């Protein structure tokens, strides 16, 4: 049995040497790749995130607005629309409101514009094409109306309207 034991030991040593050689080659390859493509250093998390927006500009997400109720259509159904989109706004003059209050004011103005513009067309607010066209037209109307309320605004993400509960 001495020959078989020596043969097993030689096979085991050969397998270990082969595995070590493969691991060494993988380590060398990884070192070459990391030298060729250095990874960027992670930024420390202790610093607060800084906004990339210019001074005084705020981003207003319309996704968390309450659904805008338009009223009852001719079929006797209550029509309410969920609003998605985002805009950038900056007060034209000085304002005493903080950024959160400005966002709330802009959301209220937007909801009022949607009610005013879409209530006359309440019967077509279930039709996808009509809703898309209305949302597309409202992008410009909202920016113009915000200008009248003292904000320079532009749409960051276009307005999207969804029927609620339908």
TIMAR-447904 format. One record per residue: x, y, z of N, C-alpha, C in turn; residue number from 1. Coordinates in Angstrom, 2 decimals, decimal comma, padded with zeros to 5 digits. Layout:
% TIMAR-447904
npx:X; npy:Y; npz:Z; capx:X; capy:Y; capz:Z; cpx:X; cpy:Y; cpz:Z; i:NUM
...
END
This chain:
% TIMAR-447904
npx:000,82; npy:-001,20; npz:000,00; capx:000,00; capy:000,00; capz:000,00; cpx:000,85; cpy:001,25; cpz:000,00; i:1
npx:002,11; npy:001,15; npz:000,15; capx:002,99; capy:002,30; capz:000,18; cpx:002,97; cpy:003,08; cpz:-001,12; i:2
npx:002,88; npy:002,34; npz:-002,26; capx:002,86; capy:003,02; capz:-003,54; cpx:001,61; cpy:003,88; cpz:-003,69; i:3
npx:000,44; npy:003,33; npz:-003,29; capx:-000,80; capy:004,07; capz:-003,42; cpx:-000,83; cpy:005,28; cpz:-002,48; i:4
npx:-000,27; npy:005,12; npz:-001,28; capx:-000,22; capy:006,26; capz:-000,37; cpx:000,66; cpy:007,36; cpz:-000,93; i:5
npx:001,82; npy:006,98; npz:-001,49; capx:002,71; capy:007,97; capz:-002,12; cpx:002,03; cpy:008,63; cpz:-003,32; i:6
npx:001,30; npy:007,81; npz:-004,08; capx:000,60; capy:008,34; capz:-005,26; cpx:-000,48; cpy:009,34; cpz:-004,84; i:7
npx:-001,27; npy:009,00; npz:-003,78; capx:-002,31; capy:009,91; capz:-003,26; cpx:-001,70; cpy:011,20; cpz:-002,75; i:8
npx:-000,57; npy:011,09; npz:-002,03; capx:000,09; capy:012,28; capz:-001,50; cpx:000,61; cpy:013,15; cpz:-002,63; i:9
npx:001,14; npy:012,52; npz:-003,68; capx:001,64; capy:013,27; capz:-004,82; cpx:000,50; cpy:013,96; cpz:-005,57; i:10
npx:-000,64; npy:013,27; npz:-005,71; capx:-001,80; capy:013,87; capz:-006,38; cpx:-002,34; cpy:015,05; cpz:-005,56; i:11
npx:-002,38; npy:014,87; npz:-004,24; capx:-002,87; capy:015,94; capz:-003,38; cpx:-001,93; cpy:017,15; cpz:-003,45; i:12
npx:-000,62; npy:016,90; npz:-003,40; capx:000,36; capy:018,00; capz:-003,48; cpx:000,26; cpy:018,70; cpz:-004,83; i:13
npx:000,05; npy:017,93; npz:-005,90; capx:-000,09; capy:018,52; capz:-007,23; cpx:-001,34; cpy:019,38; cpz:-007,33; i:14
npx:-002,45; npy:018,93; npz:-006,75; capx:-003,70; capy:019,69; capz:-006,77; cpx:-003,55; cpy:020,98; cpz:-005,98; i:15
npx:-002,90; npy:020,89; npz:-004,82; capx:-002,68; capy:022,09; capz:-004,00; cpx:-001,78; cpy:023,09; cpz:-004,73; i:16
npx:-000,75; npy:022,59; npz:-005,38; capx:000,15; capy:023,47; capz:-006,14; cpx:-000,60; cpy:024,13; cpz:-007,30; i:17
npx:-001,46; npy:023,33; npz:-007,95; capx:-002,25; capy:023,89; capz:-009,05; cpx:-003,20; cpy:024,97; cpz:-008,57; i:18
npx:-003,88; npy:024,71; npz:-007,43; capx:-004,80; capy:025,70; capz:-006,86; cpx:-004,05; cpy:026,97; cpz:-006,45; i:19
npx:-002,88; npy:026,79; npz:-005,85; capx:-002,09; capy:027,95; capz:-005,44; cpx:-001,65; cpy:028,75; cpz:-006,66; i:20
npx:-001,29; npy:028,06; npz:-007,72; capx:-000,87; capy:028,74; capz:-008,95; cpx:-002,05; cpy:029,52; cpz:-009,55; i:21
npx:-003,23; npy:028,92; npz:-009,54; capx:-004,43; capy:029,60; capz:-010,08; cpx:-004,75; cpy:030,82; cpz:-009,24; i:22
npx:-004,70; npy:030,69; npz:-007,91; capx:-004,97; capy:031,83; capz:-007,03; cpx:-003,95; cpy:032,94; cpz:-007,25; i:23
npx:-002,69; npy:032,60; npz:-007,42; capx:-001,66; capy:033,59; capz:-007,67; cpx:-001,92; cpy:034,33; cpz:-008,98; i:24
npx:-002,31; npy:033,59; npz:-010,03; capx:-002,62; capy:034,21; capz:-011,32; cpx:-003,83; cpy:035,14; cpz:-011,21; i:25
npx:-004,85; npy:034,72; npz:-010,46; capx:-006,03; capy:035,57; capz:-010,27; cpx:-005,66; cpy:036,85; cpz:-009,53; i:26
npx:-004,82; npy:036,73; npz:-008,50; capx:-004,39; capy:037,90; capz:-007,74; cpx:-003,59; cpy:038,85; cpz:-008,62; i:27
npx:-002,70; npy:038,31; npz:-009,45; capx:-001,92; capy:039,15; capz:-010,36; cpx:-002,83; cpy:039,86; cpz:-011,37; i:28
npx:-003,82; npy:039,13; npz:-011,89; capx:-004,75; capy:039,72; capz:-012,86; cpx:-005,57; cpy:040,83; cpz:-012,21; i:29
npx:-006,03; npy:040,58; npz:-010,98; capx:-006,80; capy:041,60; capz:-010,27; cpx:-005,95; cpy:042,83; cpz:-009,99; i:30
npx:-004,68; npy:042,62; npz:-009,65; capx:-003,79; capy:043,75; capz:-009,40; cpx:-003,56; cpy:044,56; cpz:-010,68; i:31
npx:-003,42; npy:043,87; npz:-011,81; capx:-003,24; capy:044,56; capz:-013,09; cpx:-004,48; cpy:045,37; cpz:-013,46; i:32
npx:-005,67; npy:044,77; npz:-013,24; capx:-006,91; capy:045,46; capz:-013,57; cpx:-007,13; cpy:046,68; cpz:-012,69; i:33
npx:-006,82; npy:046,53; npz:-011,40; capx:-007,01; capy:047,67; capz:-010,51; cpx:-006,01; cpy:048,77; cpz:-010,80; i:34
npx:-004,81; npy:048,41; npz:-011,28; capx:-003,84; capy:049,43; capz:-011,67; cpx:-004,29; cpy:050,13; cpz:-012,95; i:35
npx:-004,90; npy:049,37; npz:-013,86; capx:-005,37; capy:049,95; capz:-015,12; cpx:-006,63; cpy:050,77; cpz:-014,92; i:36
npx:-007,48; npy:050,36; npz:-014,00; capx:-008,76; capy:051,03; capz:-013,75; cpx:-008,87; cpy:051,33; cpz:-012,26; i:37
npx:-008,24; npy:052,40; npz:-011,79; capx:-008,32; capy:052,68; capz:-010,35; cpx:-009,74; cpy:053,03; cpz:-009,95; i:38
npx:-010,15; npy:052,55; npz:-008,80; capx:-011,49; capy:052,84; capz:-008,29; cpx:-011,47; cpy:054,21; cpz:-007,62; i:39
npx:-012,53; npy:054,98; npz:-007,83; capx:-012,58; capy:056,28; capz:-007,15; cpx:-012,74; cpy:056,09; cpz:-005,65; i:40
npx:-012,14; npy:057,00; npz:-004,91; capx:-012,25; capy:056,95; capz:-003,46; cpx:-013,67; cpy:057,33; cpz:-003,07; i:41
npx:-014,23; npy:056,59; npz:-002,14; capx:-015,57; capy:056,90; capz:-001,65; cpx:-015,52; cpy:058,19; cpz:-000,84; i:42
npx:-016,55; npy:059,03; npz:-001,04; capx:-016,61; capy:060,28; capz:-000,29; cpx:-017,01; cpy:059,98; cpz:001,14; i:43
npx:-016,44; npy:060,69; npz:002,06; capx:-016,86; capy:060,47; capz:003,45; cpx:-018,32; cpy:060,87; cpz:003,63; i:44
npx:-019,03; npy:060,11; npz:004,41; capx:-020,46; capy:060,36; capz:004,62; cpx:-020,74; cpy:061,42; cpz:005,68; i:45
npx:-019,71; npy:061,90; npz:006,33; capx:-019,92; capy:062,88; capz:007,40; cpx:-020,39; cpy:064,22; cpz:006,86; i:46
npx:-019,99; npy:064,56; npz:005,64; capx:-020,41; capy:065,83; capz:005,06; cpx:-021,86; cpy:065,75; cpz:004,61; i:47
npx:-022,63; npy:066,80; npz:004,81; capx:-024,01; capy:066,79; capz:004,32; cpx:-024,03; cpy:066,90; cpz:002,79; i:48
npx:-025,05; npy:066,33; npz:002,19; capx:-025,20; capy:066,41; capz:000,74; cpx:-025,43; cpy:067,86; cpz:000,34; i:49
npx:-024,72; npy:068,31; npz:-000,65; capx:-024,89; capy:069,67; capz:-001,12; cpx:-025,73; cpy:069,66; cpz:-002,38; i:50
npx:-026,59; npy:070,63; npz:-002,48; capx:-027,46; capy:070,75; capz:-003,63; cpx:-026,65; cpy:071,23; cpz:-004,83; i:51
npx:-026,96; npy:070,70; npz:-005,97; capx:-026,31; capy:071,15; capz:-007,20; cpx:-027,12; cpy:072,24; cpz:-007,89; i:52
npx:-028,18; npy:072,68; npz:-007,24; capx:-029,01; capy:073,73; capz:-007,80; cpx:-028,39; cpy:075,09; cpz:-007,51; i:53
npx:-028,60; npy:076,04; npz:-008,40; capx:-028,10; capy:077,39; capz:-008,13; cpx:-028,74; cpy:077,98; cpz:-006,88; i:54
npx:-028,10; npy:078,98; npz:-006,36; capx:-028,57; capy:079,66; capz:-005,13; cpx:-030,01; cpy:080,13; cpz:-005,30; i:55
npx:-030,87; npy:079,77; npz:-004,37; capx:-032,26; capy:080,23; capz:-004,36; cpx:-033,22; cpy:079,38; cpz:-005,16; i:56
npx:-032,73; npy:078,44; npz:-005,95; capx:-033,60; capy:077,60; capz:-006,77; cpx:-034,00; cpy:076,37; cpz:-005,95; i:57
npx:-035,28; npy:076,04; npz:-006,01; capx:-035,77; capy:074,86; capz:-005,31; cpx:-036,39; cpy:073,91; cpz:-006,33; i:58
npx:-036,34; npy:072,62; npz:-006,01; capx:-037,02; capy:071,63; capz:-006,83; cpx:-038,30; cpy:071,23; cpz:-006,11; i:59
npx:-039,39; npy:071,24; npz:-006,83; capx:-040,69; capy:070,90; capz:-006,26; cpx:-041,20; cpy:069,64; cpz:-006,94; i:60
npx:-041,34; npy:068,58; npz:-006,15; capx:-041,90; capy:067,33; capz:-006,65; cpx:-043,42; cpy:067,40; cpz:-006,51; i:61
npx:-044,10; npy:067,10; npz:-007,60; capx:-045,57; capy:067,11; capz:-007,56; cpx:-046,12; cpy:065,72; cpz:-007,27; i:62
npx:-045,23; npy:064,74; npz:-007,13; capx:-045,66; capy:063,35; capz:-006,92; cpx:-046,36; cpy:063,15; cpz:-005,59; i:63
npx:-046,03; npy:063,96; npz:-004,58; capx:-046,64; capy:063,77; capz:-003,27; cpx:-047,80; cpy:064,72; cpz:-003,01; i:64
npx:-048,33; npy:065,32; npz:-004,08; capx:-049,52; capy:066,17; capz:-003,94; cpx:-050,75; cpy:065,30; cpz:-003,66; i:65
npx:-051,68; npy:065,88; npz:-002,96; capx:-052,97; capy:065,22; capz:-002,79; cpx:-053,65; cpy:065,18; cpz:-004,16; i:66
npx:-054,47; npy:064,15; npz:-004,44; capx:-055,21; capy:064,14; capz:-005,71; cpx:-056,06; cpy:065,40; cpz:-005,86; i:67
npx:-056,13; npy:065,89; npz:-007,08; capx:-056,89; capy:067,11; capz:-007,36; cpx:-058,31; cpy:066,71; cpz:-007,77; i:68
npx:-059,28; npy:067,10; npz:-006,95; capx:-060,68; capy:066,78; capz:-007,22; cpx:-061,24; cpy:067,82; cpz:-008,19; i:69
npx:-061,81; npy:067,34; npz:-009,29; capx:-062,39; capy:068,23; capz:-010,29; cpx:-063,89; cpy:068,38; cpz:-010,12; i:70
npx:-064,53; npy:067,44; npz:-009,49; capx:-065,98; capy:067,49; capz:-009,31; cpx:-066,64; cpy:066,27; cpz:-009,92; i:71
npx:-067,93; npy:066,41; npz:-010,24; capx:-068,70; capy:065,30; capz:-010,76; cpx:-068,92; cpy:065,49; cpz:-012,26; i:72
npx:-068,66; npy:064,43; npz:-013,03; capx:-068,86; capy:064,52; capz:-014,48; cpx:-070,32; cpy:064,24; cpz:-014,84; i:73
npx:-070,63; npy:064,25; npz:-016,13; capx:-072,02; capy:064,08; capz:-016,58; cpx:-072,53; cpy:062,67; cpz:-016,31; i:74
npx:-071,64; npy:061,71; npz:-016,09; capx:-072,06; capy:060,34; capz:-015,78; cpx:-072,29; cpy:060,15; cpz:-014,28; i:75
npx:-072,13; npy:061,20; npz:-013,50; capx:-072,36; capy:061,13; capz:-012,06; cpx:-071,19; cpy:060,55; cpz:-011,27; i:76
npx:-070,01; npy:060,55; npz:-011,87; capx:-068,82; capy:060,03; capz:-011,18; cpx:-067,97; cpy:061,19; cpz:-010,68; i:77
npx:-067,46; npy:061,04; npz:-009,46; capx:-066,52; capy:062,03; capz:-008,96; cpx:-065,18; cpy:061,83; cpz:-009,66; i:78
npx:-064,62; npy:062,89; npz:-010,19; capx:-063,37; capy:062,82; capz:-010,93; cpx:-062,26; cpy:063,48; cpz:-010,10; i:79
npx:-061,22; npy:062,71; npz:-009,86; capx:-060,04; capy:063,22; capz:-009,17; cpx:-058,81; cpy:062,74; cpz:-009,93; i:80
npx:-057,80; npy:063,58; npz:-010,00; capx:-056,59; capy:063,26; capz:-010,73; cpx:-055,39; cpy:063,27; cpz:-009,82; i:81
npx:-054,57; npy:062,25; npz:-009,96; capx:-053,28; capy:062,20; capz:-009,28; cpx:-052,27; cpy:062,88; cpz:-010,20; i:82
npx:-051,36; npy:063,64; npz:-009,62; capx:-050,42; capy:064,44; capz:-010,40; cpx:-049,00; cpy:063,94; cpz:-010,15; i:83
npx:-048,23; npy:063,80; npz:-011,23; capx:-046,80; capy:063,47; capz:-011,14; cpx:-046,04; cpy:064,51; cpz:-011,94; i:84
npx:-044,80; npy:064,73; npz:-011,55; capx:-043,94; capy:065,68; capz:-012,26; cpx:-043,07; cpy:066,42; cpz:-011,27; i:85
npx:-042,21; npy:067,26; npz:-011,79; capx:-041,33; capy:068,07; capz:-010,94; cpx:-040,98; cpy:069,34; cpz:-011,68; i:86
npx:-040,75; npy:070,39; npz:-010,92; capx:-040,34; capy:071,65; capz:-011,54; cpx:-039,30; cpy:072,33; cpz:-010,67; i:87
npx:-038,56; npy:073,22; npz:-011,31; capx:-037,58; capy:074,04; capz:-010,62; cpx:-038,14; cpy:075,45; cpz:-010,55; i:88
npx:-038,01; npy:076,08; npz:-009,41; capx:-038,57; capy:077,42; capz:-009,24; cpx:-037,64; cpy:078,27; cpz:-008,39; i:89
npx:-037,69; npy:079,57; npz:-008,67; capx:-036,91; capy:080,54; capz:-007,89; cpx:-037,79; cpy:081,77; cpz:-007,71; i:90
npx:-037,89; npy:082,28; npz:-006,49; capx:-038,66; capy:083,52; capz:-006,29; cpx:-038,00; cpy:084,67; cpz:-007,04; i:91
npx:-038,82; npy:085,50; npz:-007,70; capx:-038,28; capy:086,62; capz:-008,47; cpx:-037,68; cpy:087,68; cpz:-007,56; i:92
npx:-038,29; npy:087,93; npz:-006,44; capx:-037,77; capy:088,91; capz:-005,49; cpx:-037,45; cpy:088,22; cpz:-004,18; i:93
npx:-037,18; npy:089,00; npz:-003,19; capx:-036,95; capy:088,41; capz:-001,86; cpx:-038,24; cpy:087,83; cpz:-001,32; i:94
npx:-038,12; npy:086,77; npz:-000,57; capx:-039,30; capy:086,14; capz:000,03; cpx:-039,00; cpy:085,81; cpz:001,48; i:95
npx:-040,03; npy:085,88; npz:002,28; capx:-039,86; capy:085,56; capz:003,70; cpx:-040,14; cpy:084,08; cpz:003,97; i:96
npx:-040,55; npy:083,34; npz:002,94; capx:-040,87; capy:081,93; capz:003,10; cpx:-039,61; cpy:081,07; cpz:003,00; i:97
npx:-039,56; npy:080,02; npz:003,80; capx:-038,46; capy:079,07; capz:003,68; cpx:-038,76; cpy:078,13; cpz:002,50; i:98
npx:-037,81; npy:077,27; npz:002,16; capx:-037,94; capy:076,42; capz:000,98; cpx:-039,15; cpy:075,49; cpz:001,08; i:99
npx:-039,42; npy:074,92; npz:002,25; capx:-040,56; capy:074,01; capz:002,42; cpx:-041,88; cpy:074,76; cpz:002,20; i:100
npx:-041,98; npy:075,97; npz:002,71; capx:-043,20; capy:076,77; capz:002,52; cpx:-043,37; cpy:077,17; cpz:001,06; i:101
npx:-042,27; npy:077,47; npz:000,39; capx:-042,33; capy:077,80; capz:-001,03; cpx:-042,83; cpy:076,59; cpz:-001,83; i:102
npx:-042,33; npy:075,40; npz:-001,50; capx:-042,79; capy:074,18; capz:-002,19; cpx:-044,29; cpy:073,99; cpz:-001,99; i:103
npx:-044,77; npy:074,15; npz:-000,76; capx:-046,20; capy:074,00; capz:-000,50; cpx:-047,02; cpy:075,03; cpz:-001,27; i:104
npx:-046,55; npy:076,28; npz:-001,31; capx:-047,27; capy:077,31; capz:-002,05; cpx:-047,33; cpy:076,97; cpz:-003,54; i:105
npx:-046,23; npy:076,48; npz:-004,09; capx:-046,20; capy:076,13; capz:-005,51; cpx:-047,13; cpy:074,95; cpz:-005,79; i:106
npx:-047,19; npy:073,98; npz:-004,89; capx:-048,12; capy:072,85; capz:-005,06; cpx:-049,57; cpy:073,33; cpz:-005,02; i:107
npx:-049,87; npy:074,26; npz:-004,12; capx:-051,24; capy:074,79; capz:-004,04; cpx:-051,60; cpy:075,55; cpz:-005,31; i:108
npx:-050,69; npy:076,36; npz:-005,81; capx:-050,93; capy:077,10; capz:-007,06; cpx:-051,15; cpy:076,12; cpz:-008,20; i:109
npx:-050,32; npy:075,07; npz:-008,27; capx:-050,45; capy:074,07; capz:-009,33; cpx:-051,79; cpy:073,36; cpz:-009,26; i:110
npx:-052,21; npy:072,97; npz:-008,07; capx:-053,50; capy:072,30; capz:-007,91; cpx:-054,65; cpy:073,21; cpz:-008,35; i:111
npx:-054,57; npy:074,50; npz:-008,00; capx:-055,61; capy:075,44; capz:-008,40; cpx:-055,65; cpy:075,61; cpz:-009,92; i:112
npx:-054,49; npy:075,64; npz:-010,56; capx:-054,44; capy:075,76; capz:-012,03; cpx:-055,07; cpy:074,54; cpz:-012,67; i:113
npx:-054,75; npy:073,36; npz:-012,15; capx:-055,30; capy:072,12; capz:-012,71; cpx:-056,82; cpy:072,12; cpz:-012,57; i:114
npx:-057,33; npy:072,52; npz:-011,40; capx:-058,79; capy:072,59; capz:-011,20; cpx:-059,41; cpy:073,58; cpz:-012,19; i:115
npx:-058,83; npy:074,76; npz:-012,28; capx:-059,39; capy:075,81; capz:-013,13; cpx:-059,38; cpy:075,41; cpz:-014,60; i:116
npx:-058,30; npy:074,81; npz:-015,07; capx:-058,15; capy:074,49; capz:-016,49; cpx:-058,90; cpy:073,22; cpz:-016,91; i:117
npx:-059,00; npy:072,24; npz:-016,02; capx:-059,54; capy:070,94; capz:-016,42; cpx:-060,99; cpy:070,72; cpz:-016,02; i:118
npx:-061,54; npy:071,50; npz:-015,09; capx:-062,93; capy:071,32; capz:-014,71; cpx:-063,88; cpy:071,50; cpz:-015,89; i:119
npx:-063,68; npy:072,48; npz:-016,79; capx:-064,58; capy:072,57; capz:-017,95; cpx:-064,52; cpy:071,34; cpz:-018,86; i:120
npx:-063,42; npy:070,60; npz:-018,81; capx:-063,26; capy:069,41; capz:-019,65; cpx:-063,38; cpy:068,12; cpz:-018,83; i:121
npx:-064,16; npy:068,18; npz:-017,78; capx:-064,23; capy:067,07; capz:-016,83; cpx:-064,70; cpy:065,76; cpz:-017,47; i:122
npx:-065,56; npy:065,84; npz:-018,48; capx:-066,09; capy:064,62; capz:-019,10; cpx:-065,03; cpy:063,87; cpz:-019,91; i:123
npx:-063,99; npy:064,54; npz:-020,35; capx:-062,96; capy:063,86; capz:-021,14; cpx:-061,77; cpy:063,42; cpz:-020,30; i:124
npx:-061,85; npy:063,60; npz:-018,98; capx:-060,69; capy:063,30; capz:-018,13; cpx:-060,48; cpy:061,81; cpz:-017,86; i:125
npx:-061,27; npy:060,94; npz:-018,45; capx:-061,02; capy:059,51; capz:-018,36; cpx:-060,33; cpy:058,98; cpz:-019,59; i:126
npx:-060,30; npy:059,79; npz:-020,64; capx:-059,70; capy:059,41; capz:-021,91; cpx:-058,19; cpy:059,69; cpz:-021,86; i:127
npx:-057,39; npy:058,66; npz:-022,13; capx:-055,94; capy:058,77; capz:-022,03; cpx:-055,38; cpy:059,88; cpz:-022,93; i:128
npx:-055,84; npy:059,94; npz:-024,17; capx:-055,33; capy:060,95; capz:-025,10; cpx:-055,64; cpy:062,36; cpz:-024,60; i:129
npx:-056,86; npy:062,57; npz:-024,11; capx:-057,24; capy:063,89; capz:-023,60; cpx:-056,41; cpy:064,27; cpz:-022,38; i:130
npx:-056,16; npy:063,29; npz:-021,51; capx:-055,38; capy:063,59; capz:-020,30; cpx:-053,93; cpy:063,92; cpz:-020,65; i:131
npx:-053,37; npy:063,20; npz:-021,63; capx:-051,98; capy:063,48; capz:-022,03; cpx:-051,86; cpy:064,86; cpz:-022,67; i:132
npx:-052,82; npy:065,20; npz:-023,52; capx:-052,78; capy:066,51; capz:-024,16; cpx:-052,99; cpy:067,62; cpz:-023,13; i:133
npx:-053,89; npy:067,41; npz:-022,19; capx:-054,13; capy:068,41; capz:-021,15; cpx:-052,89; cpy:068,61; cpz:-020,30; i:134
npx:-052,22; npy:067,52; npz:-019,91; capx:-051,01; capy:067,62; capz:-019,11; cpx:-049,91; cpy:068,34; cpz:-019,87; i:135
npx:-049,78; npy:068,04; npz:-021,16; capx:-048,76; capy:068,69; capz:-021,98; cpx:-049,01; cpy:070,19; cpz:-022,08; i:136
npx:-050,27; npy:070,59; npz:-022,26; capx:-050,60; capy:072,01; capz:-022,33; cpx:-050,42; cpy:072,71; cpz:-020,99; i:137
npx:-050,68; npy:071,97; npz:-019,90; capx:-050,58; capy:072,57; capz:-018,57; cpx:-049,14; cpy:072,89; cpz:-018,17; i:138
npx:-048,17; npy:072,21; npz:-018,74; capx:-046,77; capy:072,50; capz:-018,39; cpx:-046,47; cpy:073,99; cpz:-018,59; i:139
npx:-046,84; npy:074,52; npz:-019,74; capx:-046,58; capy:075,94; capz:-020,04; cpx:-047,46; cpy:076,85; cpz:-019,19; i:140
npx:-048,72; npy:076,48; npz:-019,02; capx:-049,66; capy:077,30; capz:-018,25; cpx:-049,18; cpy:077,44; cpz:-016,80; i:141
npx:-048,72; npy:076,34; npz:-016,22; capx:-048,25; capy:076,37; capz:-014,83; cpx:-047,05; cpy:077,29; cpz:-014,70; i:142
npx:-046,09; npy:077,19; npz:-015,61; capx:-044,91; capy:078,05; capz:-015,54; cpx:-045,28; cpy:079,52; cpz:-015,68; i:143
npx:-046,22; npy:079,84; npz:-016,60; capx:-046,66; capy:081,22; capz:-016,78; cpx:-047,40; cpy:081,73; cpz:-015,55; i:144
npx:-048,25; npy:080,90; npz:-014,98; capx:-049,02; capy:081,30; capz:-013,80; cpx:-048,10; cpy:081,49; cpz:-012,58; i:145
npx:-047,09; npy:080,64; npz:-012,45; capx:-046,14; capy:080,82; capz:-011,35; cpx:-045,37; cpy:082,13; cpz:-011,52; i:146
npx:-045,11; npy:082,53; npz:-012,75; capx:-044,45; capy:083,81; capz:-013,02; cpx:-045,33; cpy:084,95; cpz:-012,51; i:147
npx:-046,63; npy:084,82; npz:-012,70; capx:-047,57; capy:085,84; capz:-012,22; cpx:-047,61; cpy:085,88; cpz:-010,68; i:148
npx:-047,27; npy:084,76; npz:-010,04; capx:-047,25; capy:084,69; capz:-008,58; cpx:-045,87; cpy:084,98; cpz:-008,00; i:149
npx:-044,93; npy:085,42; npz:-008,84; capx:-043,61; capy:085,82; capz:-008,34; cpx:-042,54; cpy:084,75; cpz:-008,37; i:150
npx:-042,73; npy:083,70; npz:-009,17; capx:-041,72; capy:082,65; capz:-009,30; cpx:-041,31; cpy:082,49; cpz:-010,76; i:151
npx:-040,02; npy:082,36; npz:-010,99; capx:-039,55; capy:081,94; capz:-012,30; cpx:-039,45; cpy:080,43; cpz:-012,22; i:152
npx:-040,14; npy:079,72; npz:-013,13; capx:-040,22; capy:078,27; capz:-013,01; cpx:-040,05; cpy:077,61; cpz:-014,37; i:153
npx:-039,61; npy:076,37; npz:-014,31; capx:-039,48; capy:075,53; capz:-015,49; cpx:-039,72; cpy:074,09; cpz:-015,10; i:154
npx:-040,29; npy:073,33; npz:-016,00; capx:-040,59; capy:071,93; capz:-015,70; cpx:-039,30; cpy:071,11; cpz:-015,79; i:155
npx:-039,01; npy:070,37; npz:-014,74; capx:-037,87; capy:069,44; capz:-014,73; cpx:-038,32; cpy:068,10; cpz:-015,29; i:156
npx:-039,50; npy:067,65; npz:-014,83; capx:-040,13; capy:066,44; capz:-015,35; cpx:-041,54; cpy:066,82; cpz:-015,75; i:157
npx:-041,95; npy:066,49; npz:-016,96; capx:-043,27; capy:066,92; capz:-017,43; cpx:-044,40; cpy:066,41; cpz:-016,56; i:158
npx:-045,48; npy:067,14; npz:-016,59; capx:-046,67; capy:066,82; capz:-015,82; cpx:-047,31; cpy:065,55; cpz:-016,38; i:159
npx:-047,72; npy:064,67; npz:-015,48; capx:-048,45; capy:063,45; capz:-015,85; cpx:-049,68; cpy:063,37; cpz:-014,96; i:160
npx:-050,83; npy:063,14; npz:-015,58; capx:-052,08; capy:063,05; capz:-014,84; cpx:-052,60; cpy:061,62; cpz:-014,88; i:161
npx:-053,08; npy:061,13; npz:-013,74; capx:-053,64; capy:059,78; capz:-013,63; cpx:-055,01; cpy:059,89; cpz:-012,98; i:162
npx:-056,00; npy:059,19; npz:-013,49; capx:-057,29; capy:059,18; capz:-012,77; cpx:-057,15; cpy:058,41; cpz:-011,46; i:163
npx:-057,81; npy:058,89; npz:-010,44; capx:-057,76; capy:058,24; capz:-009,12; cpx:-058,96; cpy:057,32; cpz:-008,99; i:164
npx:-058,71; npy:056,10; npz:-008,56; capx:-059,79; capy:055,15; capz:-008,28; cpx:-060,48; cpy:054,61; cpz:-009,50; i:165
npx:-060,00; npy:054,89; npz:-010,68; capx:-060,67; capy:054,44; capz:-011,88; cpx:-060,12; cpy:053,17; cpz:-012,33; i:166
END
